[in-house]
Amino acid sequence: MIWIFAFIFTVVIAGYQRRTGPTYPMDVKKEIGQKVIKADLIRTYDGQDDAKVILKIADTSIKGKVQFRRFKSYDSWTTAPMVRKGDSLIGSLPHQDIAGKVMYHITLAKGNEQVLLNEEPAVLRYKGHVPMYILLPHILIIFLAMLFSTITGLEAITKGKNTLLYTWITIVTLLIGGLILGPIVQKFSFNVFWAGWPFGHDLTDNKSIVAFLFWVIALIVQYKNRETKFWPILASIVLLVVFLIPHSMLGSEIDYTKLPKTEKVGK
């Protein structure tokens, strides 16, 4: 029962992680010309060219425009028409250096009717490409850490005999997934291994090291007193809280207000 609950719980947390945070596409839904338009506005891009905002709209009488400016900048808003290709309207956002961000609105028009698709601007962050052979193990192992953290906490609550063993597995998976593969993913994405304290404010980095330290303490305490249950339970709660913090919050970004002013909207 512990394993079944822990597995389902981890899947739910994984789904929550995927749908929260500043990089998950923005879901929008508006009606124009008695047609309901649904779209996912991208908020992260790892290509080397301009990011493309693609809306599947078969009605050729509907036109679109994208308004954008660099995030954290003194730029004026730039407006550009969306280009139709088949049943899609495509808008381009100017490519930025790694960690650069562009905020944008989409406006649709049909005859004299106009609709702002997203009242709040979507913010897209450019990043480097992470190879799948790095990204996939990172994701799998970090969620294995969540799985075994949950199992360890439940094992401690039910006074099971394998709390110490599961603590070790949690620590090893956290170390590999969060503190080894995590910085490698960060390096590919933003050309820096560590953006947390004391070099930055990246919550992903900071929360990884905090959770790891709590589990190390839980391990040490158990070697001093095999009967202790408080620290394994506390460490599992801390890791749960860590996973509830949206991924990539306060991540790497360029503050264009601190750079020399330029008339260009691109780099």
Secondary structure, DSSP 8 states (H G I E B T S, - for coil): -HHHHHHHHHHHHHHHHHHSSTTS-EEEEEEETTEEEEEEE--EE--SS-EEEEEE---TTEEEEEEEEESSS----EEEE-EEETTEEEEEE---STT-EEEEEEEEEETTEEEES-SS-EEEEE-----HHHHHHHHHHHHHHHHHHHHHHHHHHTT-S-HHHHHHHHHHHHIIIIIIHHHHHHHHHHS-S--STTT---HHHHHHHHHHHHHHHHHHHHHH-TT--HHHHHHHHHHHHHHHS-TTTT-----GGGS---S-S--
